[in-house]
Amino acid sequence: MNFYYDIVVNFQENNYMFYEWAESDVLEYIKRVPIFQVTTKVLRDLINNNIEVDKEFLDSIYNKTKLKKGFLEYVSLFVSKNGAIVLEFASDGKVIARSGLQVNDECNVMEVIYTLPIFRLEYKVLNRLELNKDLRLESTIKDFINLEINTLYKNKEWEKIVFLYNEWFLKSDPNVGEMVQEMQNRLKGEITDREFRIYNLIKLSYNNV
């Protein structure tokens, strides 16, 4: 079995590029991990789908991934000429977490794949991962503002809704329901500087409580 050494991973349920990693994420420093070169098609399946591998493969990688302290039971690094991904599996063979690589790590991995044979991974595609068109930060902002709007409406805090609407759209509306609808519709589109401003305004309001 071939191993790769010294990489940083950010295990999440979904795929996040390194520039979407958040400060609150718990990064893992892996000292050693099994590495397998796969075809571009297989790597595409691994990135875009939830998959399940067989017991034979799980047994082969069991406790082979070493951390600074301890081991991870079922983790492997998969690489092709077009990219790389680290997957963590449950004992039933299903993927439970995934991580991309930082730029330096991915470039270094690409340098060693020519010494690796193509590995024939046996797996089943269970379902396609839901594609999130928004960057992670944009999704966070949308969810945060939506939660605030819904909470204010539920608590009948009309004055705060009016204030938020005025700050956001620089206009007023006599109908609270229409204001809420317009704000929620706006969040279905792309995030702009105005949404960033509203996001920071809401956070500031909680910091001042």
C-alpha positions as a printed Julia matrix, in Angstrom:
209×3 Matrix{Float64}:
   0.0    0.0     0.0
   1.21   3.5    -0.83
   1.06   6.4     1.62
   1.18  10.16    1.48
   2.57  12.2     4.35
   1.84  15.51    6.06
  -1.36  17.1     4.79
  -4.01  19.34    6.35
  -7.67  18.41    5.85
 -10.99  20.0     6.71
 -13.58  17.24    6.99
 -17.12  18.36    6.15
 -20.31  16.73    4.83
 -20.12  18.77    1.63
 -17.35  19.76   -0.76
 -15.67  23.07    0.09
 -12.74  24.57   -1.75
  -9.83  25.6     0.45
 -10.77  29.31    0.11
 -14.17  28.52    1.64
 -12.7   27.05    4.81
 -13.98  28.99    7.81
 -12.0   30.08   10.87
 -14.36  28.02   13.01
 -13.59  24.79   11.09
 -11.58  22.15   12.91
  -8.6   21.29   10.72
  -6.83  17.94   11.06
  -3.12  17.46   10.5
  -2.6   14.03    8.98
   0.88  12.56    9.28
   0.19   9.56    7.03
  -2.71   8.48    4.82
  -3.24   5.73    2.22
  -3.14   7.2    -1.29
  -4.76   5.73   -4.41
  -4.52   6.98   -7.96
  -7.88   6.57   -9.73
  -9.15   7.52  -13.15
 -10.61  10.96  -13.8
 -14.09   9.41  -14.09
 -13.79   7.7   -10.71
 -12.51  10.86   -9.04
 -15.44  12.77  -10.52
 -17.8   10.19   -9.02
 -16.11  10.45   -5.63
 -16.37  14.24   -5.61
 -19.9   14.59   -6.96
 -21.67  11.67   -5.25
 -22.24   9.86   -2.02
 -20.68   6.45   -2.54
 -20.25   3.14   -0.75
 -17.13   0.98   -0.9
 -16.88  -2.73   -0.09
 -15.63  -4.37    3.11
 -12.45  -5.59    1.47
 -11.35  -2.03    0.76
 -12.34  -0.88    4.26
 -10.31  -3.65    5.84
  -7.28  -2.71    3.76
  -7.24   0.9     5.03
  -8.34   0.26    8.63
  -6.34   2.41   11.08
  -3.76   3.21    8.4
  -4.31   6.99    8.64
  -2.13   8.46   11.37
  -2.69  11.76   13.18
  -0.33  13.51   15.58
  -2.13  11.56   18.28
  -3.98   8.42   17.33
  -5.43   7.07   14.11
  -8.49   7.46   11.89
 -10.2    4.18   11.11
 -11.31   4.51    7.49
  -9.69   7.38    5.58
  -8.05   7.52    2.16
  -6.66  10.07   -0.25
  -7.8    9.64   -3.85
  -6.06  11.43   -6.67
  -6.13  11.68  -10.45
  -4.4   14.01  -12.88
  -7.27  16.44  -12.4
  -7.47  16.77   -8.64
  -7.65  15.07   -5.27
 -10.04  14.4    -2.41
  -9.78  12.83    1.04
 -12.73  10.68    2.1
 -13.68   9.28    5.48
 -15.9    6.19    5.54
 -18.18   4.67    8.15
 -17.86   0.98    9.02
 -20.64   0.22    6.48
 -18.56   1.7     3.65
 -20.53   4.91    3.18
 -18.81   8.28    3.02
 -19.34  10.34    6.17
 -16.93  13.22    5.56
 -14.84  14.7     2.78
 -12.1   17.24    2.33
 -10.36  19.0    -0.5
  -6.72  20.01   -0.19
  -4.92  23.29    0.16
  -3.1   24.46   -2.97
   0.39  23.49   -1.81
  -0.76  20.05   -0.71
  -2.59  19.36   -3.95
   0.4   20.46   -6.05
   2.7   18.21   -4.04
   0.31  15.27   -4.42
   0.26  15.78   -8.18
   4.02  15.34   -8.27
   3.86  11.81   -6.86
   0.96  10.31   -8.8
   3.21   9.28  -11.68
   4.83   6.77   -9.33
   1.46   5.24   -8.43
  -0.43   2.54  -10.31
  -4.08   3.11  -11.24
  -6.17   1.56   -8.5
  -9.45  -0.12   -9.42
 -11.83   1.0    -6.7
 -15.01  -1.01   -6.31
 -17.85   1.27   -5.24
 -21.55   2.01   -5.6
 -22.96   5.45   -6.33
 -25.78   6.03   -3.82
 -26.96   9.51   -4.76
 -25.65  12.73   -6.23
 -24.54  15.45   -3.85
 -26.7   18.54   -3.95
 -24.82  21.23   -5.84
 -24.59  24.47   -3.92
 -24.15  27.33   -6.37
 -23.4   29.79   -3.57
 -20.05  30.15   -1.89
 -20.11  28.92    1.67
 -19.96  32.46    3.11
 -22.86  33.54    0.89
 -24.96  30.63    2.11
 -24.13  31.53    5.71
 -25.17  35.14    5.12
 -28.44  34.15    3.46
 -29.34  31.69    6.22
 -28.45  34.21    8.93
 -30.54  37.03    7.47
 -33.45  34.69    6.74
 -33.42  33.46   10.31
 -33.48  37.03   11.6
 -36.4   37.99    9.35
 -38.42  34.92   10.35
 -37.71  35.47   14.05
 -38.74  39.12   13.92
 -41.93  38.26   12.04
 -42.8   35.43   14.42
 -42.27  37.72   17.43
 -44.26  40.53   15.75
 -41.36  42.95   16.03
 -42.7   45.16   13.26
 -40.5   48.19   14.02
 -37.33  46.14   13.62
 -38.61  44.69   10.34
 -39.33  48.21    9.05
 -35.88  49.38   10.16
 -34.17  46.43    8.47
 -36.15  46.96    5.26
 -35.39  50.7     5.18
 -31.67  50.08    5.7
 -31.65  47.39    3.04
 -33.7   48.92    0.23
 -33.48  52.6     1.17
 -37.26  52.97    0.93
 -40.35  52.23    2.99
 -43.48  50.12    2.49
 -46.7   50.32    4.53
 -47.24  46.54    4.38
 -45.07  44.4     6.67
 -45.94  41.2     4.83
 -44.83  42.68    1.52
 -41.57  43.88    3.09
 -40.82  40.41    4.43
 -41.63  38.84    1.06
 -39.37  41.28   -0.81
 -36.48  40.66    1.59
 -36.82  36.88    1.3
 -37.07  37.08   -2.5
 -33.91  39.18   -2.58
 -32.04  36.45   -0.72
 -32.81  33.99   -3.52
 -30.47  35.95   -5.8
 -26.77  36.76   -5.62
 -25.31  38.41   -2.56
 -24.29  42.06   -3.01
 -22.67  44.69   -0.79
 -26.11  45.54    0.57
 -26.65  42.04    1.92
 -23.17  42.08    3.48
 -24.08  45.36    5.14
 -27.37  43.98    6.5
 -25.58  40.86    7.74
 -23.04  42.95    9.64
 -25.77  45.27   10.93
 -27.69  42.34   12.42
 -24.54  40.87   14.0
 -23.7   44.29   15.46
 -27.16  44.55   16.99
 -26.59  41.32   18.92
 -23.12  42.38   20.03
 -24.62  45.55   21.53
 -27.24  43.71   23.57
